[in-house]
Amino acid sequence: MVLVEDLLNPSPATEARKHKLKRLVQGPNSFFMDVKCPGCVNITTVFSHAQTVVVCSSCSTVLCQPTGGRARLTEGCSFRKKPL
């Protein structure tokens, strides 16, 4: 009997599709990110699943809007994941 998939060495694409508790090594889907404001180029730290509207501290521009899951960044905002 031959398995189609290697259970000890799953591909990263397969692991990304699985639920966070069903992965080979459990881990959260959420992360913190640095968001750059398009107007004043100020950097703000935002949670990926933010539940409130996040505004820039210096120019009061809206950086992200909450949705049911992940927060939606506004047009023109760039981000990068913060290292753990």
Secondary structure, DSSP 8 states (H G I E B T S, - for coil): ---SS-SSS--HHHHHHS-TTTSSS---S--EEEEE-TTT--EEEEETT--S-EE-TTT--EEEE--SSS-EE-TT-EEEE---
